[in-house]
């Protein structure tokens, strides 16, 4: 399943660092404020934290191939499968 995505995306699939760093930021902020108050206040705080954090996020490599992935275009070993004989062999 890992190799059924474009090779450019593999480095992004392997790491969970963006998710972990986002959660760590949220956890730090909620622990610091202790009682966050109402649900709306907490959601606003998390929204602003994520908005601030996204400025440091890296762009995904192979951005142009996202459309192919969304449209279920088959990939094998990181390469797009083009003809019918390759699809049958897979």
Residue pairs with C-beta under 8 A, 6 or more apart in sequence:
2 10
2 13
3 75
3 76
3 77
3 78
4 74
4 75
4 76
5 13
5 69
5 75
5 78
6 62
6 65
6 68
6 69
6 75
6 78
6 80
7 62
7 77
7 78
7 79
8 61
8 62
8 65
8 78
9 60
9 61
9 62
9 65
9 69
10 78
11 61
12 60
12 61
18 57
21 53
22 50
22 53
25 49
25 53
26 46
26 49
29 45
29 49
30 36
30 42
30 45
33 45
36 42
36 45
60 66
68 75
68 80
69 75
73 80
73 81
74 80
74 81
74 87
74 90
75 81
76 86
76 90
81 87
81 90
